[in-house]
Each structure stands twice: as C-alpha cells, then as structure tokens.
Amino acid sequence: MDSSFWAAVFWSLVPTAVVSTLFFWILRSIIRSDRTERRIYARIQAEERAKRGLPPVPASAPAAAPAER
C-alpha cells in the first residue's frame, strides 16, 4: 500500500476525531458548570438559612418538590 492510501485514511478520520473531541469538551464544561452552580446555590441557601436562624438542611434531604394544587 502506498502513502496516498494512508494519507486518505488519516484525512478521513481527522474530522471525526476533531468533532468528537469538541463534543466531549462542550459536554464536560456544561456538566462542570451545572455542578458548580448547584454547589454555589447550596452555599448561598445555607448562608440565608443561618441568617434567619433556621437549622441547616440535611445533606441527604431531597430538593423541595413544588406544591401540588
């Protein structure tokens, strides 16, 4: 097999690798930002509860569900 075959293989795989890498980094950043936002929101909520003299929310407590009508 000559070098033009391997060059064609290489150039046909490069777009897939680039798009896959881009997709991975975009999803990773979305997940990290969501995790950070939740952590910051929990810290702010704890500070506000402390200001009002309320007990802290247990770590294992689920998020408050919206009231049903």
PDB file of N, CA, C and O in Angstrom:
ATOM      1  N   MET A   1       0.845  -1.169   0.000  1.00  0.00           N
ATOM      2  CA  MET A   1       0.000   0.000   0.000  1.00  0.00           C
ATOM      3  C   MET A   1       0.892   1.234   0.000  1.00  0.00           C
ATOM      4  O   MET A   1       1.895   1.298   0.711  1.00  0.00           O
ATOM      5  N   ASP A   2       0.523   2.166  -0.773  1.00  0.00           N
ATOM      6  CA  ASP A   2       1.361   3.357  -0.878  1.00  0.00           C
ATOM      7  C   ASP A   2       0.922   4.423   0.134  1.00  0.00           C
ATOM      8  O   ASP A   2      -0.067   4.258   0.849  1.00  0.00           O
ATOM      9  N   SER A   3       1.669   5.495   0.171  1.00  0.00           N
ATOM     10  CA  SER A   3       1.425   6.539   1.169  1.00  0.00           C
ATOM     11  C   SER A   3       0.141   7.316   0.905  1.00  0.00           C
ATOM     12  O   SER A   3      -0.429   7.883   1.836  1.00  0.00           O
ATOM     13  N   SER A   4      -0.323   7.356  -0.328  1.00  0.00           N
ATOM     14  CA  SER A   4      -1.555   8.102  -0.602  1.00  0.00           C
ATOM     15  C   SER A   4      -2.766   7.428   0.060  1.00  0.00           C
ATOM     16  O   SER A   4      -3.716   8.100   0.460  1.00  0.00           O
ATOM     17  N   PHE A   5      -2.721   6.096   0.170  1.00  0.00           N
ATOM     18  CA  PHE A   5      -3.798   5.382   0.857  1.00  0.00           C
ATOM     19  C   PHE A   5      -3.849   5.794   2.317  1.00  0.00           C
ATOM     20  O   PHE A   5      -4.918   6.115   2.835  1.00  0.00           O
ATOM     21  N   TRP A   6      -2.696   5.787   2.988  1.00  0.00           N
ATOM     22  CA  TRP A   6      -2.656   6.141   4.411  1.00  0.00           C
ATOM     23  C   TRP A   6      -2.968   7.616   4.632  1.00  0.00           C
ATOM     24  O   TRP A   6      -3.549   7.976   5.656  1.00  0.00           O
ATOM     25  N   ALA A   7      -2.599   8.452   3.710  1.00  0.00           N
ATOM     26  CA  ALA A   7      -2.955   9.868   3.818  1.00  0.00           C
ATOM     27  C   ALA A   7      -4.471  10.034   3.723  1.00  0.00           C
ATOM     28  O   ALA A   7      -5.057  10.831   4.457  1.00  0.00           O
ATOM     29  N   ALA A   8      -5.097   9.294   2.833  1.00  0.00           N
ATOM     30  CA  ALA A   8      -6.554   9.353   2.701  1.00  0.00           C
ATOM     31  C   ALA A   8      -7.238   8.840   3.964  1.00  0.00           C
ATOM     32  O   ALA A   8      -8.229   9.414   4.416  1.00  0.00           O
ATOM     33  N   VAL A   9      -6.711   7.764   4.529  1.00  0.00           N
ATOM     34  CA  VAL A   9      -7.261   7.234   5.788  1.00  0.00           C
ATOM     35  C   VAL A   9      -7.136   8.284   6.887  1.00  0.00           C
ATOM     36  O   VAL A   9      -8.092   8.542   7.618  1.00  0.00           O
ATOM     37  N   PHE A  10      -5.965   8.882   7.000  1.00  0.00           N
ATOM     38  CA  PHE A  10      -5.727   9.895   8.026  1.00  0.00           C
ATOM     39  C   PHE A  10      -6.687  11.065   7.876  1.00  0.00           C
ATOM     40  O   PHE A  10      -7.336  11.464   8.842  1.00  0.00           O
ATOM     41  N   TRP A  11      -6.783  11.620   6.663  1.00  0.00           N
ATOM     42  CA  TRP A  11      -7.628  12.792   6.452  1.00  0.00           C
ATOM     43  C   TRP A  11      -9.115  12.467   6.547  1.00  0.00           C
ATOM     44  O   TRP A  11      -9.919  13.371   6.773  1.00  0.00           O
ATOM     45  N   SER A  12      -9.493  11.243   6.387  1.00  0.00           N
ATOM     46  CA  SER A  12     -10.909  10.898   6.555  1.00  0.00           C
ATOM     47  C   SER A  12     -11.261  10.697   8.031  1.00  0.00           C
ATOM     48  O   SER A  12     -12.422  10.841   8.414  1.00  0.00           O
ATOM     49  N   LEU A  13     -10.272  10.368   8.860  1.00  0.00           N
ATOM     50  CA  LEU A  13     -10.533  10.178  10.289  1.00  0.00           C
ATOM     51  C   LEU A  13     -10.379  11.466  11.103  1.00  0.00           C
ATOM     52  O   LEU A  13     -10.942  11.569  12.193  1.00  0.00           O
ATOM     53  N   VAL A  14      -9.646  12.427  10.608  1.00  0.00           N
ATOM     54  CA  VAL A  14      -9.403  13.670  11.350  1.00  0.00           C
ATOM     55  C   VAL A  14     -10.703  14.412  11.682  1.00  0.00           C
ATOM     56  O   VAL A  14     -10.867  14.801  12.839  1.00  0.00           O
ATOM     57  N   PRO A  15     -11.628  14.633  10.758  1.00  0.00           N
ATOM     58  CA  PRO A  15     -12.859  15.362  11.125  1.00  0.00           C
ATOM     59  C   PRO A  15     -13.652  14.675  12.236  1.00  0.00           C
ATOM     60  O   PRO A  15     -14.191  15.341  13.120  1.00  0.00           O
ATOM     61  N   THR A  16     -13.722  13.360  12.192  1.00  0.00           N
ATOM     62  CA  THR A  16     -14.444  12.625  13.228  1.00  0.00           C
ATOM     63  C   THR A  16     -13.779  12.811  14.579  1.00  0.00           C
ATOM     64  O   THR A  16     -14.462  13.026  15.580  1.00  0.00           O
ATOM     65  N   ALA A  17     -12.470  12.733  14.621  1.00  0.00           N
ATOM     66  CA  ALA A  17     -11.743  12.917  15.877  1.00  0.00           C
ATOM     67  C   ALA A  17     -11.911  14.339  16.417  1.00  0.00           C
ATOM     68  O   ALA A  17     -12.084  14.527  17.621  1.00  0.00           O
ATOM     69  N   VAL A  18     -11.863  15.318  15.551  1.00  0.00           N
ATOM     70  CA  VAL A  18     -11.998  16.710  15.983  1.00  0.00           C
ATOM     71  C   VAL A  18     -13.400  16.977  16.523  1.00  0.00           C
ATOM     72  O   VAL A  18     -13.553  17.588  17.581  1.00  0.00           O
ATOM     73  N   VAL A  19     -14.411  16.526  15.807  1.00  0.00           N
ATOM     74  CA  VAL A  19     -15.793  16.741  16.254  1.00  0.00           C
ATOM     75  C   VAL A  19     -16.054  15.991  17.562  1.00  0.00           C
ATOM     76  O   VAL A  19     -16.722  16.518  18.451  1.00  0.00           O
ATOM     77  N   SER A  20     -15.542  14.787  17.687  1.00  0.00           N
ATOM     78  CA  SER A  20     -15.721  14.016  18.921  1.00  0.00           C
ATOM     79  C   SER A  20     -15.055  14.714  20.101  1.00  0.00           C
ATOM     80  O   SER A  20     -15.634  14.783  21.185  1.00  0.00           O
ATOM     81  N   THR A  21     -13.863  15.224  19.904  1.00  0.00           N
ATOM     82  CA  THR A  21     -13.149  15.930  20.967  1.00  0.00           C
ATOM     83  C   THR A  21     -13.894  17.200  21.356  1.00  0.00           C
ATOM     84  O   THR A  21     -14.031  17.495  22.543  1.00  0.00           O
ATOM     85  N   LEU A  22     -14.372  17.946  20.385  1.00  0.00           N
ATOM     86  CA  LEU A  22     -15.137  19.160  20.657  1.00  0.00           C
ATOM     87  C   LEU A  22     -16.407  18.836  21.434  1.00  0.00           C
ATOM     88  O   LEU A  22     -16.733  19.519  22.405  1.00  0.00           O
ATOM     89  N   PHE A  23     -17.117  17.809  21.017  1.00  0.00           N
ATOM     90  CA  PHE A  23     -18.335  17.384  21.698  1.00  0.00           C
ATOM     91  C   PHE A  23     -18.036  17.010  23.148  1.00  0.00           C
ATOM     92  O   PHE A  23     -18.776  17.395  24.053  1.00  0.00           O
ATOM     93  N   PHE A  24     -16.965  16.269  23.370  1.00  0.00           N
ATOM     94  CA  PHE A  24     -16.575  15.870  24.717  1.00  0.00           C
ATOM     95  C   PHE A  24     -16.322  17.086  25.594  1.00  0.00           C
ATOM     96  O   PHE A  24     -16.833  17.154  26.712  1.00  0.00           O
ATOM     97  N   TRP A  25     -15.547  18.044  25.112  1.00  0.00           N
ATOM     98  CA  TRP A  25     -15.202  19.223  25.920  1.00  0.00           C
ATOM     99  C   TRP A  25     -16.418  20.099  26.181  1.00  0.00           C
ATOM    100  O   TRP A  25     -16.529  20.677  27.263  1.00  0.00           O
ATOM    101  N   ILE A  26     -17.323  20.214  25.233  1.00  0.00           N
ATOM    102  CA  ILE A  26     -18.528  21.020  25.442  1.00  0.00           C
ATOM    103  C   ILE A  26     -19.414  20.386  26.507  1.00  0.00           C
ATOM    104  O   ILE A  26     -19.876  21.073  27.418  1.00  0.00           O
ATOM    105  N   LEU A  27     -19.652  19.090  26.402  1.00  0.00           N
ATOM    106  CA  LEU A  27     -20.463  18.409  27.417  1.00  0.00           C
ATOM    107  C   LEU A  27     -19.803  18.456  28.788  1.00  0.00           C
ATOM    108  O   LEU A  27     -20.476  18.638  29.803  1.00  0.00           O
ATOM    109  N   ARG A  28     -18.502  18.293  28.815  1.00  0.00           N
ATOM    110  CA  ARG A  28     -17.758  18.351  30.079  1.00  0.00           C
ATOM    111  C   ARG A  28     -17.917  19.710  30.737  1.00  0.00           C
ATOM    112  O   ARG A  28     -18.122  19.791  31.948  1.00  0.00           O
ATOM    113  N   SER A  29     -17.824  20.775  29.957  1.00  0.00           N
ATOM    114  CA  SER A  29     -17.956  22.112  30.531  1.00  0.00           C
ATOM    115  C   SER A  29     -19.382  22.379  31.012  1.00  0.00           C
ATOM    116  O   SER A  29     -19.575  23.049  32.027  1.00  0.00           O
ATOM    117  N   ILE A  30     -20.374  21.866  30.302  1.00  0.00           N
ATOM    118  CA  ILE A  30     -21.760  22.028  30.739  1.00  0.00           C
ATOM    119  C   ILE A  30     -21.988  21.320  32.067  1.00  0.00           C
ATOM    120  O   ILE A  30     -22.595  21.882  32.979  1.00  0.00           O
ATOM    121  N   ILE A  31     -21.506  20.098  32.174  1.00  0.00           N
ATOM    122  CA  ILE A  31     -21.692  19.333  33.409  1.00  0.00           C
ATOM    123  C   ILE A  31     -20.952  19.986  34.562  1.00  0.00           C
ATOM    124  O   ILE A  31     -21.491  20.072  35.665  1.00  0.00           O
ATOM    125  N   ARG A  32     -19.741  20.444  34.334  1.00  0.00           N
ATOM    126  CA  ARG A  32     -18.981  21.115  35.394  1.00  0.00           C
ATOM    127  C   ARG A  32     -19.644  22.412  35.830  1.00  0.00           C
ATOM    128  O   ARG A  32     -19.694  22.703  37.025  1.00  0.00           O
ATOM    129  N   SER A  33     -20.151  23.190  34.893  1.00  0.00           N
ATOM    130  CA  SER A  33     -20.790  24.459  35.270  1.00  0.00           C
ATOM    131  C   SER A  33     -22.066  24.194  36.064  1.00  0.00           C
ATOM    132  O   SER A  33     -22.364  24.923  37.010  1.00  0.00           O
ATOM    133  N   ASP A  34     -22.821  23.166  35.695  1.00  0.00           N
ATOM    134  CA  ASP A  34     -24.021  22.818  36.438  1.00  0.00           C
ATOM    135  C   ASP A  34     -23.660  22.398  37.860  1.00  0.00           C
ATOM    136  O   ASP A  34     -24.322  22.807  38.814  1.00  0.00           O
ATOM    137  N   ARG A  35     -22.631  21.597  38.007  1.00  0.00           N
ATOM    138  CA  ARG A  35     -22.202  21.142  39.320  1.00  0.00           C
ATOM    139  C   ARG A  35     -21.750  22.326  40.184  1.00  0.00           C
ATOM    140  O   ARG A  35     -22.075  22.398  41.369  1.00  0.00           O
ATOM    141  N   THR A  36     -21.008  23.240  39.585  1.00  0.00           N
ATOM    142  CA  THR A  36     -20.537  24.414  40.313  1.00  0.00           C
ATOM    143  C   THR A  36     -21.710  25.304  40.716  1.00  0.00           C
ATOM    144  O   THR A  36     -21.751  25.812  41.836  1.00  0.00           O
ATOM    145  N   GLU A  37     -22.663  25.491  39.804  1.00  0.00           N
ATOM    146  CA  GLU A  37     -23.829  26.315  40.108  1.00  0.00           C
ATOM    147  C   GLU A  37     -24.622  25.721  41.268  1.00  0.00           C
ATOM    148  O   GLU A  37     -25.065  26.457  42.150  1.00  0.00           O
ATOM    149  N   ARG A  38     -24.805  24.419  41.279  1.00  0.00           N
ATOM    150  CA  ARG A  38     -25.542  23.776  42.373  1.00  0.00           C
ATOM    151  C   ARG A  38     -24.798  23.937  43.700  1.00  0.00           C
ATOM    152  O   ARG A  38     -25.422  24.171  44.735  1.00  0.00           O
ATOM    153  N   ARG A  39     -23.481  23.813  43.672  1.00  0.00           N
ATOM    154  CA  ARG A  39     -22.677  23.963  44.884  1.00  0.00           C
ATOM    155  C   ARG A  39     -22.797  25.389  45.434  1.00  0.00           C
ATOM    156  O   ARG A  39     -22.969  25.580  46.638  1.00  0.00           O
ATOM    157  N   ILE A  40     -22.706  26.379  44.557  1.00  0.00           N
ATOM    158  CA  ILE A  40     -22.803  27.777  44.978  1.00  0.00           C
ATOM    159  C   ILE A  40     -24.210  28.082  45.501  1.00  0.00           C
ATOM    160  O   ILE A  40     -24.365  28.768  46.511  1.00  0.00           O
ATOM    161  N   TYR A  41     -25.227  27.574  44.815  1.00  0.00           N
ATOM    162  CA  TYR A  41     -26.600  27.783  45.255  1.00  0.00           C
ATOM    163  C   TYR A  41     -26.815  27.173  46.646  1.00  0.00           C
ATOM    164  O   TYR A  41     -27.469  27.790  47.488  1.00  0.00           O
ATOM    165  N   ALA A  42     -26.287  25.993  46.898  1.00  0.00           N
ATOM    166  CA  ALA A  42     -26.430  25.358  48.201  1.00  0.00           C
ATOM    167  C   ALA A  42     -25.724  26.179  49.285  1.00  0.00           C
ATOM    168  O   ALA A  42     -26.222  26.293  50.406  1.00  0.00           O
ATOM    169  N   ARG A  43     -24.562  26.750  48.947  1.00  0.00           N
ATOM    170  CA  ARG A  43     -23.835  27.579  49.920  1.00  0.00           C
ATOM    171  C   ARG A  43     -24.629  28.845  50.241  1.00  0.00           C
ATOM    172  O   ARG A  43     -24.731  29.228  51.406  1.00  0.00           O
ATOM    173  N   ILE A  44     -25.189  29.493  49.229  1.00  0.00           N
ATOM    174  CA  ILE A  44     -25.986  30.696  49.449  1.00  0.00           C
ATOM    175  C   ILE A  44     -27.225  30.365  50.274  1.00  0.00           C
ATOM    176  O   ILE A  44     -27.595  31.110  51.182  1.00  0.00           O
ATOM    177  N   GLN A  45     -27.860  29.245  49.953  1.00  0.00           N
ATOM    178  CA  GLN A  45     -29.040  28.832  50.697  1.00  0.00           C
ATOM    179  C   GLN A  45     -28.688  28.579  52.166  1.00  0.00           C
ATOM    180  O   GLN A  45     -29.450  28.958  53.056  1.00  0.00           O
ATOM    181  N   ALA A  46     -27.554  27.948  52.425  1.00  0.00           N
ATOM    182  CA  ALA A  46     -27.131  27.697  53.803  1.00  0.00           C
ATOM    183  C   ALA A  46     -26.851  29.010  54.534  1.00  0.00           C
ATOM    184  O   ALA A  46     -27.202  29.149  55.706  1.00  0.00           O
ATOM    185  N   GLU A  47     -26.229  29.968  53.859  1.00  0.00           N
ATOM    186  CA  GLU A  47     -25.971  31.269  54.473  1.00  0.00           C
ATOM    187  C   GLU A  47     -27.271  31.987  54.816  1.00  0.00           C
ATOM    188  O   GLU A  47     -27.393  32.578  55.889  1.00  0.00           O
ATOM    189  N   GLU A  48     -28.233  31.936  53.913  1.00  0.00           N
ATOM    190  CA  GLU A  48     -29.516  32.592  54.166  1.00  0.00           C
ATOM    191  C   GLU A  48     -30.270  31.918  55.305  1.00  0.00           C
ATOM    192  O   GLU A  48     -30.894  32.598  56.120  1.00  0.00           O
ATOM    193  N   ARG A  49     -30.219  30.601  55.371  1.00  0.00           N
ATOM    194  CA  ARG A  49     -30.865  29.894  56.474  1.00  0.00           C
ATOM    195  C   ARG A  49     -30.202  30.244  57.796  1.00  0.00           C
ATOM    196  O   ARG A  49     -30.885  30.399  58.808  1.00  0.00           O
ATOM    197  N   ALA A  50     -28.869  30.371  57.801  1.00  0.00           N
ATOM    198  CA  ALA A  50     -28.152  30.737  59.020  1.00  0.00           C
ATOM    199  C   ALA A  50     -28.517  32.155  59.459  1.00  0.00           C
ATOM    200  O   ALA A  50     -28.650  32.415  60.655  1.00  0.00           O
ATOM    201  N   LYS A  51     -28.678  33.063  58.511  1.00  0.00           N
ATOM    202  CA  LYS A  51     -29.069  34.442  58.845  1.00  0.00           C
ATOM    203  C   LYS A  51     -30.433  34.487  59.529  1.00  0.00           C
ATOM    204  O   LYS A  51     -30.661  35.306  60.420  1.00  0.00           O
ATOM    205  N   ARG A  52     -31.323  33.614  59.112  1.00  0.00           N
ATOM    206  CA  ARG A  52     -32.673  33.599  59.667  1.00  0.00           C
ATOM    207  C   ARG A  52     -32.780  32.719  60.908  1.00  0.00           C
ATOM    208  O   ARG A  52     -33.845  32.641  61.519  1.00  0.00           O
ATOM    209  N   GLY A  53     -31.699  32.063  61.282  1.00  0.00           N
ATOM    210  CA  GLY A  53     -31.699  31.219  62.473  1.00  0.00           C
ATOM    211  C   GLY A  53     -32.359  29.877  62.265  1.00  0.00           C
ATOM    212  O   GLY A  53     -32.769  29.229  63.227  1.00  0.00           O
ATOM    213  N   LEU A  54     -32.466  29.454  61.026  1.00  0.00           N
ATOM    214  CA  LEU A  54     -33.075  28.149  60.726  1.00  0.00           C
ATOM    215  C   LEU A  54     -32.004  27.066  60.783  1.00  0.00           C
ATOM    216  O   LEU A  54     -30.827  27.343  60.552  1.00  0.00           O
ATOM    217  N   PRO A  55     -32.405  25.838  61.090  1.00  0.00           N
ATOM    218  CA  PRO A  55     -31.424  24.753  61.090  1.00  0.00           C
ATOM    219  C   PRO A  55     -30.949  24.442  59.668  1.00  0.00           C
ATOM    220  O   PRO A  55     -31.693  24.649  58.710  1.00  0.00           O
ATOM    221  N   PRO A  56     -29.739  23.954  59.527  1.00  0.00           N
ATOM    222  CA  PRO A  56     -29.252  23.614  58.181  1.00  0.00           C
ATOM    223  C   PRO A  56     -30.026  22.433  57.601  1.00  0.00           C
ATOM    224  O   PRO A  56     -30.528  21.580  58.333  1.00  0.00           O
ATOM    225  N   VAL A  57     -30.110  22.403  56.300  1.00  0.00           N
ATOM    226  CA  VAL A  57     -30.789  21.309  55.605  1.00  0.00           C
ATOM    227  C   VAL A  57     -29.859  20.099  55.632  1.00  0.00           C
ATOM    228  O   VAL A  57     -28.675  20.230  55.323  1.00  0.00           O
ATOM    229  N   PRO A  58     -30.376  18.924  55.996  1.00  0.00           N
ATOM    230  CA  PRO A  58     -29.521  17.735  55.972  1.00  0.00           C
ATOM    231  C   PRO A  58     -28.995  17.468  54.570  1.00  0.00           C
ATOM    232  O   PRO A  58     -29.695  17.713  53.588  1.00  0.00           O
ATOM    233  N   ALA A  59     -27.776  16.972  54.468  1.00  0.00           N
ATOM    234  CA  ALA A  59     -27.150  16.726  53.176  1.00  0.00           C
ATOM    235  C   ALA A  59     -27.899  15.686  52.359  1.00  0.00           C
ATOM    236  O   ALA A  59     -27.864  15.730  51.130  1.00  0.00           O
ATOM    237  N   SER A  60     -28.575  14.752  53.016  1.00  0.00           N
ATOM    238  CA  SER A  60     -29.259  13.685  52.279  1.00  0.00           C
ATOM    239  C   SER A  60     -30.700  14.049  51.932  1.00  0.00           C
ATOM    240  O   SER A  60     -31.400  13.246  51.316  1.00  0.00           O
ATOM    241  N   ALA A  61     -31.158  15.240  52.314  1.00  0.00           N
ATOM    242  CA  ALA A  61     -32.534  15.631  52.034  1.00  0.00           C
ATOM    243  C   ALA A  61     -32.704  15.923  50.540  1.00  0.00           C
ATOM    244  O   ALA A  61     -31.865  16.592  49.939  1.00  0.00           O
ATOM    245  N   PRO A  62     -33.780  15.425  49.949  1.00  0.00           N
ATOM    246  CA  PRO A  62     -34.020  15.720  48.528  1.00  0.00           C
ATOM    247  C   PRO A  62     -34.455  17.178  48.374  1.00  0.00           C
ATOM    248  O   PRO A  62     -34.874  17.822  49.335  1.00  0.00           O
ATOM    249  N   ALA A  63     -34.350  17.670  47.172  1.00  0.00           N
ATOM    250  CA  ALA A  63     -34.782  19.037  46.890  1.00  0.00           C
ATOM    251  C   ALA A  63     -36.275  19.147  47.110  1.00  0.00           C
ATOM    252  O   ALA A  63     -37.017  18.190  46.890  1.00  0.00           O
ATOM    253  N   ALA A  64     -36.713  20.319  47.545  1.00  0.00           N
ATOM    254  CA  ALA A  64     -38.121  20.528  47.822  1.00  0.00           C
ATOM    255  C   ALA A  64     -38.936  20.410  46.534  1.00  0.00           C
ATOM    256  O   ALA A  64     -38.625  21.040  45.523  1.00  0.00           O
ATOM    257  N   ALA A  65     -39.962  19.608  46.595  1.00  0.00           N
ATOM    258  CA  ALA A  65     -40.833  19.435  45.430  1.00  0.00           C
ATOM    259  C   ALA A  65     -41.834  20.582  45.389  1.00  0.00           C
ATOM    260  O   ALA A  65     -42.240  21.072  46.443  1.00  0.00           O
ATOM    261  N   PRO A  66     -42.235  21.014  44.227  1.00  0.00           N
ATOM    262  CA  PRO A  66     -43.226  22.074  44.151  1.00  0.00           C
ATOM    263  C   PRO A  66     -44.562  21.605  44.734  1.00  0.00           C
ATOM    264  O   PRO A  66     -44.912  20.428  44.651  1.00  0.00           O
ATOM    265  N   ALA A  67     -45.290  22.535  45.318  1.00  0.00           N
ATOM    266  CA  ALA A  67     -46.570  22.181  45.931  1.00  0.00           C
ATOM    267  C   ALA A  67     -47.562  21.782  44.853  1.00  0.00           C
ATOM    268  O   ALA A  67     -47.639  22.406  43.795  1.00  0.00           O
ATOM    269  N   GLU A  68     -48.316  20.737  45.137  1.00  0.00           N
ATOM    270  CA  GLU A  68     -49.339  20.272  44.196  1.00  0.00           C
ATOM    271  C   GLU A  68     -50.610  21.063  44.440  1.00  0.00           C
ATOM    272  O   GLU A  68     -50.907  21.437  45.575  1.00  0.00           O
ATOM    273  N   ARG A  69     -51.356  21.318  43.385  1.00  0.00           N
ATOM    274  CA  ARG A  69     -52.607  22.081  43.523  1.00  0.00           C
ATOM    275  C   ARG A  69     -53.789  21.182  43.452  1.00  0.00           C
ATOM    276  O   ARG A  69     -54.924  21.646  43.549  1.00  0.00           O
TER     277      ARG A  69
END
